[in-house]
Amino acid sequence: MKKIKVGIIGVGGISEVHIAGYLRNPNVELYAFCDINEQRLKEKGEKYGITRLFTDKNEMLKLKEIDAVSVCTWNCAHAECTIAALKAGKHVLCEKPMALNAEEAEAMQKAAEESGKLLEIGFVRRFGNDCEIVKDFIDSGFFGDIYYARAMYTRRHGCPGGWFSDKKRSGGGPLIDLGVHVIDLVRYLAGCPRPVSVYGVTFDKLGNRPDVKMAPGSWLAADAGNTSDVEDFATALIRFDNGFTVSIEASFDQNLPGEGTINLLGTKAGASLSPDLKMYTVMNGYLADVQLDMPTALGFEGLFEKEIDHFVDCIVNGTKCIAPAEDGVILMKILTAIYESARTGHEVLIK
Ligand SMILES: NC(=O)c1ccc[n+]([C@@H]2O[C@H](COP(=O)([O-])OP(=O)(O)OC[C@H]3O[C@@H](n4cnc5c(N)ncnc54)[C@H](O)[C@@H]3O)[C@@H](O)[C@H]2O)c1
């Protein structure tokens, strides 16, 4: 069978896991790299033996034989790179967050519809082992009606610096970078209801705190001195059309330990996903805690590979995409509305 040829736009940190996923997929030939950083591009080319190297995405996209691309750039380039790739007739896997805002995301979805090509969004938590198990229980009706979720992705001191804290390139701070993962996860588990309103608050109280002394070799050390114009803490209440409600917290910096709490409340059972999956229900009239006899903590081993395999499977076999552009647009509507609510101090309705 003919292998699909894949190009990567943006060969920084996260491209490593995309590349690893493509390299182990028997239906893929890793074909070309693009990055505006010439030095990095050269190094990545040498590392993976890729000789088709481009500093301009449009030059790479002229290669007719390329079937698909991963967009792994800073958030500010997701829309322009994705739209250019779709217009050039390529399928696209675009990293999260889909774009800087809802308007850009809608333009990307339109480009995908017009081109007839696939646009998958990198909602990698949907491919987590914990998510798959909980979804299995949800689909069997174990939880009953899921009406509330608490989603937290907080770091005590964890702004990566660089473009992550430069609003022009990131679109925002921990809400758009970390919150997007957990809002999408709980919405997906609740059956992808439509959001109707948000009330959000953001804080810029601590900044990057470059003076905080970190353990030697900390992953933050390199960029921690950069200035920040993004929020360092965000919280919101998100309401959906079926009554489902999500409370979210995301931070880069806070004077509390970081947390990855994901709690779901259903009428028949509840679940806590982090660090291990535990379910809480009533059995035979008794309150009962359910712990499965298998590893249930989110494992990063194979996580991105599953996302990449799914993208390739959708292209090669026409499998229905489980992380489509329309969900990316909905997430961007939620995030844009939270920032708007934080700015105005009012609830924001989502159409
Ligand atoms: N799914 C996840 O868990 C996860 C984790 C980390 C990052 N990400 C996402 O991946 C994306 C990249 O993050 P990163 O940590 O790899 O950043 P990075 O800075 O390490 O890499 C981004 C690369 O994109 C390049 N770039 C920027 N604009 C470009 C353009 N117009 N054309 C070509 N190249 C361009 C930069 O030069 C850089 O080399 C972000 O959207 C981020 O949110 C996702």
The ligand as an SDF file (V2000), in Angstrom:
LIG
                    3D

 44 48  0  0  0  0  0  0  0  0999 V2000
   -0.5680   18.5920   23.2520 N   0  0  0  0  0  0  0  0  0  0  0  0
    0.2430   18.9920   24.2030 C   0  0  0  0  0  0  0  0  0  0  0  0
    0.2210   18.4860   25.3350 O   0  0  0  0  0  0  0  0  0  0  0  0
    1.1960   20.0890   23.9060 C   0  0  0  0  0  0  0  0  0  0  0  0
    2.3700   20.2340   24.6650 C   0  0  0  0  0  0  0  0  0  0  0  0
    3.2490   21.2720   24.3200 C   0  0  0  0  0  0  0  0  0  0  0  0
    2.9460   22.1610   23.2920 C   0  0  0  0  0  0  0  0  0  0  0  0
    1.7880   22.0030   22.5960 N   0  0  0  0  0  0  0  0  0  0  0  0
    1.4330   22.9450   21.5240 C   0  0  0  0  0  0  0  0  0  0  0  0
    2.3570   22.7980   20.4520 O   0  0  0  0  0  0  0  0  0  0  0  0
    2.6170   24.0420   19.8550 C   0  0  0  0  0  0  0  0  0  0  0  0
    4.1330   24.2950   19.8470 C   0  0  0  0  0  0  0  0  0  0  0  0
    4.6130   24.2810   21.1770 O   0  0  0  0  0  0  0  0  0  0  0  0
    6.1590   23.9530   21.4560 P   0  0  0  0  0  0  0  0  0  0  0  0
    6.2770   23.7520   22.9230 O   0  0  0  0  0  0  0  0  0  0  0  0
    6.6150   22.8760   20.5430 O   0  0  0  0  0  0  0  0  0  0  0  0
    6.8300   25.3410   21.0440 O   0  0  0  0  0  0  0  0  0  0  0  0
    8.3160   25.5570   20.4550 P   0  0  0  0  0  0  0  0  0  0  0  0
    8.6070   26.9990   20.5920 O   0  0  0  0  0  0  0  0  0  0  0  0
    9.2460   24.5620   21.0790 O   0  0  0  0  0  0  0  0  0  0  0  0
    8.1880   25.1690   18.9030 O   0  0  0  0  0  0  0  0  0  0  0  0
    7.4140   25.9060   18.0140 C   0  0  0  0  0  0  0  0  0  0  0  0
    8.2040   26.0780   16.7210 C   0  0  0  0  0  0  0  0  0  0  0  0
    7.3570   26.6980   15.7430 O   0  0  0  0  0  0  0  0  0  0  0  0
    8.1760   27.5470   14.9550 C   0  0  0  0  0  0  0  0  0  0  0  0
    7.3300   28.5000   14.2470 N   0  0  0  0  0  0  0  0  0  0  0  0
    6.6410   29.5370   14.7390 C   0  0  0  0  0  0  0  0  0  0  0  0
    5.9490   30.1700   13.7630 N   0  0  0  0  0  0  0  0  0  0  0  0
    6.1840   29.4880   12.6250 C   0  0  0  0  0  0  0  0  0  0  0  0
    5.7340   29.6110   11.2770 C   0  0  0  0  0  0  0  0  0  0  0  0
    4.8970   30.5860   10.9150 N   0  0  0  0  0  0  0  0  0  0  0  0
    6.1840   28.7270   10.3600 N   0  0  0  0  0  0  0  0  0  0  0  0
    7.0390   27.7430   10.7100 C   0  0  0  0  0  0  0  0  0  0  0  0
    7.5030   27.5560   11.9710 N   0  0  0  0  0  0  0  0  0  0  0  0
    7.0690   28.4210   12.9220 C   0  0  0  0  0  0  0  0  0  0  0  0
    9.1430   28.1730   15.9500 C   0  0  0  0  0  0  0  0  0  0  0  0
   10.3050   28.6950   15.3220 O   0  0  0  0  0  0  0  0  0  0  0  0
    9.4450   26.9670   16.8550 C   0  0  0  0  0  0  0  0  0  0  0  0
   10.5950   26.2590   16.4190 O   0  0  0  0  0  0  0  0  0  0  0  0
    1.8220   25.0720   20.6480 C   0  0  0  0  0  0  0  0  0  0  0  0
    0.6180   25.3390   19.9820 O   0  0  0  0  0  0  0  0  0  0  0  0
    1.5370   24.3860   21.9670 C   0  0  0  0  0  0  0  0  0  0  0  0
    0.3410   24.8140   22.5770 O   0  0  0  0  0  0  0  0  0  0  0  0
    0.9250   20.9850   22.8620 C   0  0  0  0  0  0  0  0  0  0  0  0
  1  2  1  0
  2  3  2  0
  2  4  1  0
  4  5  1  0
  4 44  2  0
  5  6  2  0
  6  7  1  0
  7  8  2  0
  8  9  1  0
  8 44  1  0
  9 10  1  0
  9 42  1  0
 10 11  1  0
 11 12  1  0
 11 40  1  0
 12 13  1  0
 13 14  1  0
 14 15  2  0
 14 16  1  0
 14 17  1  0
 17 18  1  0
 18 19  2  0
 18 20  1  0
 18 21  1  0
 21 22  1  0
 22 23  1  0
 23 24  1  0
 23 38  1  0
 24 25  1  0
 25 26  1  0
 25 36  1  0
 26 27  1  0
 26 35  1  0
 27 28  2  0
 28 29  1  0
 29 30  1  0
 29 35  2  0
 30 31  1  0
 30 32  2  0
 32 33  1  0
 33 34  2  0
 34 35  1  0
 36 37  1  0
 36 38  1  0
 38 39  1  0
 40 41  1  0
 40 42  1  0
 42 43  1  0
M  CHG  2   8   1  16  -1
M  END
$$$$
